[in-house]
């Protein structure tokens, strides 16, 4: 099983939410790669390569991704994510905008704000303003997931030695 984690960043530094999301990916027991989409985001790719437990960093460095517009980034994620079993992202405002579009492009249901991984296809998430915890099982071949980052302790930001690869795909919706 393979998992693609979407990096949360500001084109100059990797945000801590990404480290919590990698912890959720580790709970899935999968090979983990990170996608960094931005402009002049080399420093973010270097920081992501140092994250413990990550195998590969995919970097889409293009002006089309500078402002993290959902219209552009979702097309990139759907293309790159086609080769992965799981695509997960932190449940930040930015990723909450992008990930439903990714799910729609891949014709799968999105699983929002998971707080626990029960198995490869079963997750827990809060509903009714957090008053009830629902157990959700997905039969989709690919899982598109956002992670409530406060539910997971961050992995180490250092100690990893992931390889960095460039992604040439550019999607600009205008």
Backbone as ProteinMPNN parsed JSONL, in Angstrom:
{"seq_chain_A": "XXXXXXXXXXXXXXXXXXXXXXXXXXXXXXXXXXXXXXXXXXXXXXXXXXXXXXXXXXXXXXXXXXXXXXXXXXXXXXXXXXXXXXXXXXXXXXXXXXXXXXXXXXXXXXXXXXXXXXXXXXXXXXXXXXXXXXXXXXXXXXXXXXXXXXXXXXXXXXXXXXXXXXXXXXXXXX", "coords_chain_A": {"N_chain_A": [[0.834, -1.167, 0.0], [0.465, 2.265, -0.723], [0.978, 5.674, 0.16], [0.237, 9.052, -0.447], [1.178, 12.046, 0.842], [0.019, 15.302, 1.208], [1.818, 18.192, 1.307], [1.681, 20.842, 3.621], [2.461, 24.146, 3.363], [4.239, 27.343, 3.048], [5.612, 28.107, 0.798], [8.136, 28.647, 1.686], [8.65, 27.434, 4.116], [8.064, 24.299, 5.762], [5.018, 23.345, 7.176], [3.939, 22.477, 10.497], [1.651, 20.878, 10.552], [1.922, 19.088, 8.518], [3.69, 17.202, 9.528], [2.13, 15.955, 11.478], [0.263, 14.79, 9.818], [1.805, 12.967, 8.423], [2.259, 11.203, 10.509], [-0.306, 10.101, 10.764], [-0.414, 8.809, 8.314], [1.542, 6.887, 8.737], [0.209, 5.32, 10.575], [-1.471, 3.992, 8.912], [0.134, 2.125, 7.86], [1.726, 2.177, 5.507], [3.815, 2.742, 2.552], [5.277, 5.904, 2.356], [5.061, 8.92, 0.608], [5.72, 12.382, -0.083], [4.064, 15.165, -1.456], [5.065, 18.221, -2.663], [3.806, 21.141, -3.679], [4.324, 24.139, -5.187], [5.849, 27.396, -5.563], [9.15, 28.282, -6.121], [9.963, 26.592, -4.021], [12.032, 25.095, -2.946], [13.323, 24.997, -0.424], [11.312, 24.001, 1.176], [11.022, 21.437, 0.127], [13.506, 20.364, 0.841], [13.264, 20.408, 3.636], [11.112, 18.648, 3.915], [12.285, 16.311, 2.973], [13.856, 15.605, 5.075], [12.146, 14.611, 6.965], [11.245, 12.053, 9.17], [10.644, 8.683, 8.223], [9.704, 8.936, 5.625], [9.715, 8.147, 2.168], [10.013, 9.323, -0.421], [10.151, 12.535, -1.962], [8.077, 14.453, -3.873], [8.296, 17.101, -6.036], [6.593, 19.792, -7.272], [7.392, 22.461, -8.713], [6.39, 25.419, -9.685], [5.186, 28.467, -11.1], [2.436, 28.416, -11.358], [1.505, 27.149, -9.123], [2.028, 28.77, -7.016], [0.285, 30.285, -5.291], [-1.26, 28.308, -4.234], [-3.747, 27.671, -5.41], [-6.808, 26.042, -5.515], [-7.982, 25.171, -7.88], [-5.835, 24.695, -9.58], [-3.966, 23.108, -8.105], [-5.465, 20.859, -7.337], [-5.843, 19.442, -9.718], [-3.211, 18.669, -10.253], [-2.674, 17.025, -8.004], [-4.563, 14.975, -8.4], [-3.563, 13.854, -10.755], [-0.904, 13.036, -10.042], [-1.528, 11.508, -7.811], [-2.797, 9.304, -8.837], [-1.31, 7.003, -8.916], [-1.261, 6.03, -6.34], [-2.513, 4.444, -3.324], [-3.689, 5.773, -1.191], [-4.48, 9.161, -0.577], [-3.622, 11.705, 1.393], [-4.163, 14.58, 3.473], [-3.516, 17.39, 5.627], [-6.189, 18.684, 7.672], [-6.556, 21.498, 7.018], [-7.49, 24.916, 6.247], [-6.726, 25.418, 3.609], [-6.276, 22.815, 2.492], [-8.804, 21.72, 2.913], [-10.164, 22.971, 0.953], [-8.994, 22.022, -1.352], [-8.972, 19.124, -1.353], [-11.693, 18.0, -1.62], [-12.148, 18.525, -4.316], [-10.173, 16.977, -5.475], [-11.089, 14.423, -4.776], [-13.476, 14.394, -6.244], [-12.481, 14.567, -8.872], [-11.237, 12.094, -9.002], [-13.332, 10.434, -8.741], [-14.23, 9.343, -6.267], [-15.286, 8.964, -2.828], [-14.72, 11.445, -0.335], [-13.063, 11.248, 2.795], [-13.413, 12.945, 5.659], [-11.471, 14.714, 8.058], [-10.257, 12.642, 9.786], [-9.693, 10.959, 12.889], [-8.652, 8.675, 13.799], [-7.131, 5.661, 12.692], [-8.503, 2.704, 11.93], [-8.316, 0.421, 10.334], [-7.097, -0.565, 7.069], [-9.19, 0.345, 5.515], [-11.008, 1.531, 7.201], [-12.015, 4.122, 9.349], [-12.067, 6.559, 12.022], [-14.045, 9.412, 12.721], [-15.079, 12.661, 13.817], [-18.495, 13.686, 14.217], [-21.525, 15.7, 14.197], [-20.746, 18.204, 15.42], [-18.586, 17.251, 16.855], [-19.656, 15.758, 18.911], [-20.235, 13.123, 18.559], [-18.549, 10.186, 17.628], [-17.944, 8.826, 14.588], [-17.62, 5.73, 12.927], [-16.191, 5.047, 9.94], [-16.301, 3.289, 6.947], [-14.696, 2.676, 3.903], [-15.232, 1.621, 0.611], [-14.005, 2.365, -1.649], [-11.486, 2.177, -4.163], [-9.331, 3.901, -4.058], [-8.353, 6.059, -1.446], [-9.262, 9.245, -0.383], [-8.373, 11.537, 1.894], [-8.734, 13.748, 4.684], [-6.964, 14.854, 7.559], [-7.475, 15.288, 10.97], [-5.311, 17.093, 12.563], [-4.652, 17.474, 15.249], [-5.172, 15.111, 16.467], [-3.055, 13.44, 16.206], [0.306, 12.802, 17.161], [3.142, 14.666, 16.178], [5.52, 13.496, 13.767], [9.105, 12.999, 13.786], [10.928, 15.809, 12.718], [13.386, 15.619, 11.687], [16.012, 13.369, 10.67], [15.261, 11.737, 8.621], [15.873, 10.621, 5.229], [14.9, 11.136, 2.582], [14.491, 10.748, -0.965], [14.511, 13.29, -3.489], [12.387, 14.227, -6.056], [11.614, 15.777, -9.13], [8.488, 16.98, -10.365], [7.055, 17.287, -13.417], [4.568, 18.032, -14.312], [2.238, 20.524, -15.111], [-0.492, 22.411, -14.239], [-2.644, 24.837, -15.073], [-5.394, 26.548, -14.493], [-6.057, 29.006, -15.291]], "CA_chain_A": [[0.0, 0.0, 0.0], [1.249, 3.493, -0.794], [0.248, 6.866, 0.573], [0.767, 10.357, -0.836], [0.832, 13.094, 1.795], [0.091, 16.636, 0.625], [2.524, 19.069, 2.236], [1.164, 22.17, 3.937], [3.629, 25.03, 3.428], [4.047, 28.711, 2.558], [6.657, 28.234, -0.217], [9.458, 28.83, 2.283], [8.844, 26.504, 5.231], [7.101, 23.208, 5.93], [4.187, 23.564, 8.357], [3.87, 21.351, 11.425], [0.502, 20.019, 10.246], [2.399, 18.016, 7.632], [4.299, 16.172, 10.38], [1.022, 15.206, 12.08], [-0.361, 14.013, 8.75], [2.696, 11.823, 8.184], [1.976, 10.253, 11.593], [-1.538, 9.394, 10.378], [-0.044, 7.914, 7.212], [2.254, 5.76, 9.329], [-0.791, 4.459, 11.207], [-2.046, 3.183, 7.84], [1.097, 1.076, 7.547], [1.997, 2.232, 4.073], [4.96, 3.51, 2.087], [4.839, 7.294, 2.38], [5.714, 9.951, -0.195], [5.145, 13.706, 0.152], [3.98, 16.054, -2.608], [5.228, 19.646, -2.384], [3.412, 21.922, -4.85], [4.475, 25.551, -4.894], [6.757, 28.144, -6.411], [10.398, 28.528, -5.384], [9.724, 25.854, -2.777], [13.141, 24.175, -2.709], [13.568, 24.866, 1.013], [10.251, 23.133, 1.702], [11.37, 20.079, -0.295], [14.621, 19.918, 1.679], [12.731, 20.134, 4.972], [10.29, 17.437, 3.815], [13.187, 15.167, 2.785], [14.43, 15.258, 6.372], [11.103, 14.047, 7.827], [11.438, 10.627, 9.429], [9.645, 7.739, 7.735], [9.244, 9.275, 4.281], [10.574, 7.547, 1.158], [10.269, 10.152, -1.595], [9.512, 13.843, -2.022], [7.751, 14.873, -5.238], [8.25, 18.561, -6.015], [6.032, 20.483, -8.429], [7.805, 23.85, -8.505], [5.954, 26.182, -10.846], [4.438, 29.668, -10.73], [1.004, 28.094, -11.323], [1.171, 26.63, -7.793], [2.541, 29.714, -6.008], [-0.737, 30.689, -4.324], [-2.001, 27.11, -3.817], [-5.129, 27.719, -5.886], [-7.397, 24.702, -5.569], [-8.255, 24.815, -9.274], [-4.601, 24.194, -10.18], [-3.334, 22.068, -7.292], [-6.274, 19.632, -7.334], [-5.535, 18.709, -10.959], [-1.893, 18.062, -10.049], [-2.789, 15.937, -7.036], [-5.298, 13.869, -9.029], [-2.664, 13.199, -11.706], [0.186, 12.369, -9.321], [-2.116, 10.557, -6.88], [-3.365, 8.133, -9.522], [-0.465, 5.844, -8.634], [-1.235, 5.77, -4.896], [-3.722, 3.883, -2.724], [-4.251, 6.77, -0.3], [-4.012, 10.534, -0.692], [-4.077, 12.335, 2.632], [-3.722, 15.951, 3.679], [-4.016, 17.943, 6.887], [-7.493, 19.342, 7.56], [-6.38, 22.946, 7.117], [-8.403, 25.634, 5.349], [-6.258, 25.223, 2.237], [-6.526, 21.443, 2.034], [-10.25, 21.496, 2.877], [-10.595, 23.518, -0.323], [-8.41, 21.234, -2.438], [-9.222, 17.682, -1.334], [-12.965, 17.584, -2.236], [-11.972, 18.583, -5.769], [-9.384, 15.79, -5.827], [-12.002, 13.275, -4.682], [-14.399, 14.454, -7.382], [-11.723, 14.231, -10.078], [-10.911, 10.669, -8.965], [-14.616, 9.752, -8.628], [-14.301, 8.613, -5.003], [-15.782, 9.762, -1.708], [-13.693, 11.938, 0.577], [-13.26, 10.994, 4.216], [-12.947, 14.193, 6.25], [-11.007, 14.914, 9.433], [-10.142, 11.415, 10.568], [-8.966, 11.066, 14.15], [-8.093, 7.364, 14.099], [-7.107, 4.662, 11.627], [-8.856, 1.4, 12.49], [-7.734, -0.553, 9.409], [-6.784, 0.049, 5.773], [-10.372, 0.958, 4.91], [-11.92, 1.964, 8.258], [-11.48, 5.274, 10.054], [-12.981, 7.254, 12.915], [-14.099, 10.854, 12.515], [-16.145, 13.271, 14.594], [-19.671, 14.256, 13.556], [-22.386, 16.458, 15.099], [-19.901, 19.161, 16.16], [-17.671, 16.513, 17.716], [-20.357, 15.076, 19.993], [-20.31, 11.699, 18.242], [-17.457, 9.69, 16.8], [-18.46, 7.864, 13.613], [-16.677, 4.814, 12.291], [-16.492, 5.115, 8.514], [-15.58, 2.317, 6.133], [-14.755, 3.038, 2.495], [-14.952, 0.53, -0.325], [-13.332, 2.933, -2.81], [-10.145, 1.645, -4.411], [-8.406, 4.928, -3.574], [-8.902, 6.838, -0.337], [-8.908, 10.66, -0.315], [-8.616, 11.731, 3.316], [-8.124, 14.83, 5.441], [-6.614, 14.389, 8.9], [-7.506, 16.259, 12.076], [-3.908, 16.972, 12.974], [-4.498, 17.442, 16.701], [-5.379, 13.733, 16.921], [-1.812, 12.687, 16.008], [1.569, 13.444, 17.535], [3.993, 14.908, 15.009], [6.715, 12.678, 13.598], [10.338, 13.781, 13.875], [11.198, 16.643, 11.541], [14.749, 15.313, 11.249], [16.383, 11.97, 10.747], [14.917, 11.068, 7.378], [16.77, 10.863, 4.081], [14.087, 10.845, 1.403], [14.966, 11.269, -2.245], [13.696, 14.381, -4.013], [12.168, 14.112, -7.499], [10.814, 16.857, -9.718], [7.285, 16.64, -11.106], [6.987, 18.234, -14.518], [3.178, 18.356, -14.654], [1.796, 21.88, -14.787], [-1.915, 22.608, -14.502], [-3.024, 26.219, -14.805], [-6.781, 26.711, -14.921], [-6.254, 30.391, -15.725]], "C_chain_A": [[0.887, 1.241, 0.0], [0.372, 4.697, -0.481], [0.987, 8.113, 0.117], [0.245, 11.383, 0.159], [1.01, 14.436, 1.097], [0.705, 17.567, 1.657], [1.809, 20.397, 2.398], [2.387, 23.07, 4.142], [3.277, 26.415, 2.917], [5.112, 29.088, 1.523], [8.039, 28.484, 0.369], [9.713, 27.885, 3.45], [7.709, 25.486, 5.295], [6.333, 23.436, 7.223], [4.102, 22.292, 9.198], [2.728, 20.396, 11.148], [0.909, 18.861, 9.338], [2.985, 16.875, 8.453], [3.23, 15.327, 11.064], [0.349, 14.305, 11.048], [0.494, 12.81, 8.387], [2.492, 10.769, 9.278], [0.716, 9.453, 11.298], [-1.248, 8.407, 9.253], [0.702, 6.69, 7.737], [1.294, 4.797, 10.012], [-1.483, 3.57, 10.181], [-1.107, 2.063, 7.416], [1.495, 1.035, 6.09], [3.337, 2.91, 3.793], [4.486, 4.944, 1.899], [5.713, 8.164, 1.49], [5.01, 11.264, 0.117], [5.169, 14.488, -1.151], [4.075, 17.497, -2.13], [4.906, 20.385, -3.671], [3.484, 23.393, -4.481], [5.374, 26.212, -5.908], [7.969, 28.552, -5.59], [10.345, 27.85, -4.017], [10.816, 24.831, -2.484], [13.428, 23.95, -1.237], [12.533, 23.95, 1.661], [10.568, 21.682, 1.354], [12.517, 19.526, 0.543], [14.15, 19.574, 3.082], [11.896, 18.853, 4.967], [11.163, 16.19, 3.67], [13.796, 14.709, 4.104], [13.425, 14.627, 7.326], [11.294, 12.534, 7.947], [10.3, 9.801, 8.849], [9.124, 7.994, 6.338], [10.239, 8.741, 3.259], [10.965, 8.475, 0.033], [9.512, 11.464, -1.476], [9.309, 14.177, -3.491], [7.551, 16.381, -5.215], [7.721, 19.085, -7.339], [6.278, 21.966, -8.196], [7.479, 24.648, -9.762], [5.138, 27.375, -10.364], [2.926, 29.407, -10.644], [0.561, 27.626, -9.931], [1.57, 27.581, -6.664], [1.517, 30.032, -4.925], [-1.632, 29.534, -3.879], [-3.465, 27.164, -4.219], [-5.659, 26.304, -6.078], [-7.629, 24.242, -6.997], [-7.021, 24.225, -9.952], [-4.044, 22.987, -9.427], [-4.14, 20.77, -7.313], [-6.023, 18.799, -8.593], [-4.193, 18.002, -10.859], [-1.989, 16.853, -9.121], [-3.507, 14.738, -7.641], [-4.395, 13.124, -10.012], [-1.576, 12.405, -10.996], [-0.377, 11.265, -8.428], [-2.704, 9.318, -7.524], [-2.567, 6.862, -9.235], [-0.408, 5.454, -7.173], [-2.56, 5.183, -4.431], [-4.455, 4.919, -1.876], [-3.656, 8.136, -0.629], [-4.538, 11.239, 0.54], [-3.443, 13.717, 2.783], [-4.202, 16.413, 5.051], [-5.336, 18.665, 6.663], [-7.335, 20.833, 7.859], [-7.349, 23.615, 6.147], [-8.021, 25.404, 3.892], [-6.599, 23.819, 1.719], [-8.005, 21.082, 2.041], [-10.855, 22.047, 1.596], [-10.163, 22.613, -1.475], [-8.932, 19.798, -2.486], [-10.606, 17.258, -1.851], [-12.897, 17.594, -3.764], [-11.188, 17.369, -6.257], [-10.281, 14.56, -5.824], [-12.955, 13.236, -5.863], [-13.69, 14.076, -8.678], [-11.417, 12.738, -10.166], [-12.163, 9.802, -8.844], [-14.663, 8.814, -7.416], [-14.873, 9.539, -3.938], [-14.602, 10.231, -0.868], [-14.062, 11.564, 1.998], [-12.607, 12.17, 4.943], [-12.558, 14.055, 7.709], [-10.951, 13.639, 10.273], [-9.341, 11.683, 11.844], [-8.299, 9.75, 14.531], [-8.164, 6.476, 12.865], [-7.369, 3.311, 12.28], [-8.275, 0.263, 11.652], [-7.496, 0.173, 8.089], [-7.978, 0.745, 5.14], [-11.375, 1.504, 5.926], [-11.262, 3.035, 9.122], [-12.523, 5.818, 11.024], [-12.885, 8.744, 12.653], [-15.232, 11.424, 13.347], [-17.277, 13.77, 13.699], [-20.497, 14.992, 14.617], [-21.561, 17.35, 16.033], [-19.0, 18.461, 17.171], [-18.326, 15.765, 18.853], [-20.447, 13.566, 19.789], [-19.11, 11.342, 17.374], [-18.027, 8.598, 15.897], [-17.325, 6.99, 13.112], [-17.106, 4.687, 10.843], [-15.644, 4.087, 7.78], [-15.781, 2.689, 4.66], [-14.419, 1.832, 1.637], [-14.283, 1.05, -1.596], [-11.92, 2.36, -2.934], [-9.07, 2.61, -3.922], [-9.103, 5.719, -2.476], [-8.364, 8.262, -0.423], [-9.348, 11.123, 1.071], [-8.015, 13.05, 3.793], [-7.997, 14.355, 6.887], [-6.759, 15.534, 9.896], [-6.161, 16.122, 12.781], [-3.72, 16.934, 14.48], [-4.674, 16.029, 17.266], [-4.092, 12.903, 16.845], [-0.615, 13.493, 16.498], [2.434, 13.563, 16.291], [5.156, 13.914, 14.972], [7.93, 13.592, 13.686], [10.58, 14.538, 12.573], [12.594, 16.398, 10.986], [14.995, 13.821, 11.377], [16.048, 11.178, 9.502], [15.911, 11.404, 6.274], [16.039, 10.499, 2.79], [14.739, 11.413, 0.145], [13.998, 12.343, -2.734], [13.616, 14.246, -5.526], [11.292, 15.26, -7.976], [9.609, 16.28, -10.465], [7.105, 17.698, -12.173], [5.566, 18.685, -14.851], [2.819, 19.758, -14.209], [0.328, 22.0, -15.193], [-2.257, 24.033, -14.101], [-4.422, 26.447, -15.392], [-7.077, 28.144, -15.373], [-6.872, 31.173, -14.65]], "O_chain_A": [[1.935, 1.264, 0.646], [-0.813, 4.73, -0.812], [2.204, 8.222, 0.271], [-0.962, 11.57, 0.305], [2.038, 14.678, 0.464], [0.174, 17.715, 2.758], [1.381, 21.003, 1.415], [3.238, 22.792, 4.987], [2.176, 26.647, 2.418], [5.467, 30.259, 1.394], [9.021, 28.529, -0.373], [10.865, 27.567, 3.747], [6.566, 25.769, 4.936], [6.94, 23.693, 8.262], [4.182, 21.18, 8.676], [2.824, 19.214, 11.478], [0.311, 17.786, 9.384], [2.798, 15.707, 8.112], [3.4, 14.117, 11.215], [-0.081, 13.196, 11.365], [-0.038, 11.744, 8.076], [2.548, 9.572, 8.999], [0.674, 8.25, 11.555], [-1.78, 7.297, 9.243], [0.512, 5.582, 7.235], [1.534, 3.589, 10.03], [-2.019, 2.518, 10.528], [-1.511, 1.152, 6.693], [1.591, -0.043, 5.503], [3.918, 3.559, 4.663], [3.413, 5.175, 1.343], [6.94, 8.151, 1.596], [3.85, 11.272, 0.53], [6.169, 14.48, -1.87], [3.279, 17.946, -1.304], [5.644, 20.275, -4.65], [2.79, 23.846, -3.571], [5.634, 25.664, -6.979], [7.833, 29.101, -4.496], [10.646, 28.463, -2.992], [10.555, 23.812, -1.845], [13.746, 22.831, -0.835], [12.851, 23.209, 2.59], [10.402, 20.794, 2.191], [12.505, 18.353, 0.916], [14.577, 18.574, 3.657], [11.965, 18.063, 5.909], [10.817, 15.129, 4.188], [14.204, 13.555, 4.235], [13.811, 14.153, 8.394], [11.479, 11.835, 6.951], [9.132, 10.171, 8.966], [8.185, 7.326, 5.903], [11.451, 8.859, 3.441], [12.104, 8.442, -0.432], [8.393, 11.513, -0.965], [10.265, 14.184, -4.267], [6.724, 16.885, -4.455], [8.315, 18.858, -8.393], [5.473, 22.646, -7.559], [8.186, 24.571, -10.767], [4.472, 27.298, -9.332], [2.22, 30.113, -9.925], [-0.622, 27.699, -9.599], [1.461, 27.232, -5.488], [1.864, 30.046, -3.744], [-2.649, 29.755, -3.22], [-4.334, 26.748, -3.453], [-5.024, 25.475, -6.73], [-7.49, 23.057, -7.299], [-7.147, 23.349, -10.808], [-3.694, 21.973, -10.032], [-3.555, 19.686, -7.308], [-5.997, 17.57, -8.523], [-4.046, 16.87, -11.321], [-1.449, 15.787, -9.419], [-3.1, 13.598, -7.416], [-4.452, 11.897, -10.095], [-1.35, 11.237, -11.31], [0.23, 10.202, -8.302], [-3.074, 8.374, -6.825], [-3.111, 5.761, -9.309], [0.417, 4.622, -6.795], [-3.599, 5.394, -5.058], [-5.685, 4.946, -1.841], [-2.466, 8.247, -0.924], [-5.749, 11.363, 0.723], [-2.345, 13.98, 2.29], [-5.183, 15.888, 5.577], [-5.575, 19.2, 5.58], [-7.901, 21.355, 8.82], [-7.959, 22.943, 5.316], [-8.89, 25.216, 3.041], [-7.15, 23.672, 0.628], [-8.432, 20.23, 1.262], [-11.944, 21.634, 1.196], [-10.889, 22.46, -2.457], [-9.297, 19.311, -3.556], [-10.688, 16.208, -2.488], [-13.522, 16.763, -4.422], [-11.489, 16.802, -7.308], [-10.242, 13.751, -6.751], [-13.215, 12.171, -6.422], [-14.245, 13.34, -9.494], [-11.344, 12.177, -11.259], [-12.069, 8.575, -8.844], [-15.074, 7.658, -7.519], [-14.936, 10.754, -4.128], [-13.615, 9.514, -0.706], [-15.238, 11.563, 2.362], [-11.396, 12.367, 4.853], [-13.224, 13.374, 8.488], [-11.54, 13.577, 11.352], [-8.438, 12.52, 11.868], [-7.489, 9.697, 15.457], [-9.123, 6.528, 12.095], [-6.567, 2.831, 13.08], [-7.801, -0.736, 12.194], [-7.673, 1.389, 8.004], [-7.804, 1.642, 4.314], [-12.479, 1.898, 5.549], [-10.123, 2.889, 9.567], [-13.718, 5.567, 10.867], [-11.806, 9.28, 12.398], [-16.24, 10.752, 13.565], [-17.049, 14.216, 12.575], [-20.193, 14.908, 15.806], [-21.664, 17.264, 17.256], [-18.688, 19.02, 18.223], [-17.629, 15.187, 19.688], [-20.705, 12.82, 20.734], [-18.712, 12.109, 16.497], [-18.528, 7.58, 16.373], [-16.207, 7.46, 12.9], [-18.228, 4.277, 10.545], [-14.428, 4.021, 7.962], [-16.897, 2.979, 4.231], [-13.454, 1.113, 1.896], [-14.019, 0.279, -2.518], [-11.253, 2.095, -1.934], [-8.024, 2.187, -3.43], [-10.295, 6.011, -2.567], [-7.154, 8.467, -0.522], [-10.536, 11.107, 1.392], [-6.925, 13.431, 3.367], [-8.807, 13.566, 7.373], [-6.223, 16.622, 9.683], [-5.915, 15.155, 13.502], [-2.713, 16.406, 14.952], [-4.354, 15.787, 18.43], [-4.044, 11.788, 17.364], [-0.531, 14.702, 16.282], [2.453, 12.664, 15.45], [5.703, 13.541, 16.01], [7.797, 14.816, 13.662], [10.454, 13.986, 11.479], [12.942, 16.918, 9.926], [14.287, 13.111, 12.091], [16.512, 10.048, 9.348], [16.687, 12.354, 6.382], [16.502, 9.666, 2.011], [15.442, 12.423, 0.191], [12.807, 12.303, -2.426], [14.64, 14.161, -6.204], [10.345, 15.658, -7.298], [9.7, 15.234, -11.108], [7.011, 18.885, -11.861], [5.391, 19.64, -15.608], [3.066, 20.138, -13.065], [-0.042, 21.727, -16.335], [-2.171, 24.394, -12.927], [-4.603, 26.526, -16.607], [-8.194, 28.459, -15.783], [-7.12, 32.366, -14.819]]}, "name": "protein", "num_of_chains": 1, "seq": "XXXXXXXXXXXXXXXXXXXXXXXXXXXXXXXXXXXXXXXXXXXXXXXXXXXXXXXXXXXXXXXXXXXXXXXXXXXXXXXXXXXXXXXXXXXXXXXXXXXXXXXXXXXXXXXXXXXXXXXXXXXXXXXXXXXXXXXXXXXXXXXXXXXXXXXXXXXXXXXXXXXXXXXXXXXXXX"}
